[in-house]
């Protein structure tokens, strides 16, 4: 915008918008098969450029059983029979 004499002013700032955290599931691997009642190990990691290691903040869900665990590793032997989609979020 200019003033009545045709002069203008401006200012600028630099901002950084950080990327979302990264999450990786290391166990079980995609396509794994288990017998009913068998202990299934779950392991994963999460990190963020600003906050560092967020692995302890992981929350795990199964498409069939809902919430199934938290943190970087645990095991379950009581999942329902069927094909589960496992998601870890932070």
Secondary structure, 3 states (H helix, E strand, C coil): CECCCCCECCCCCCCCCCCCCEEEEEECCCCCCCCCCCCEEEEEEEEECCCEECHHHCEEEECCCEEEEECCEEEECCCCCCCCCEEEEC
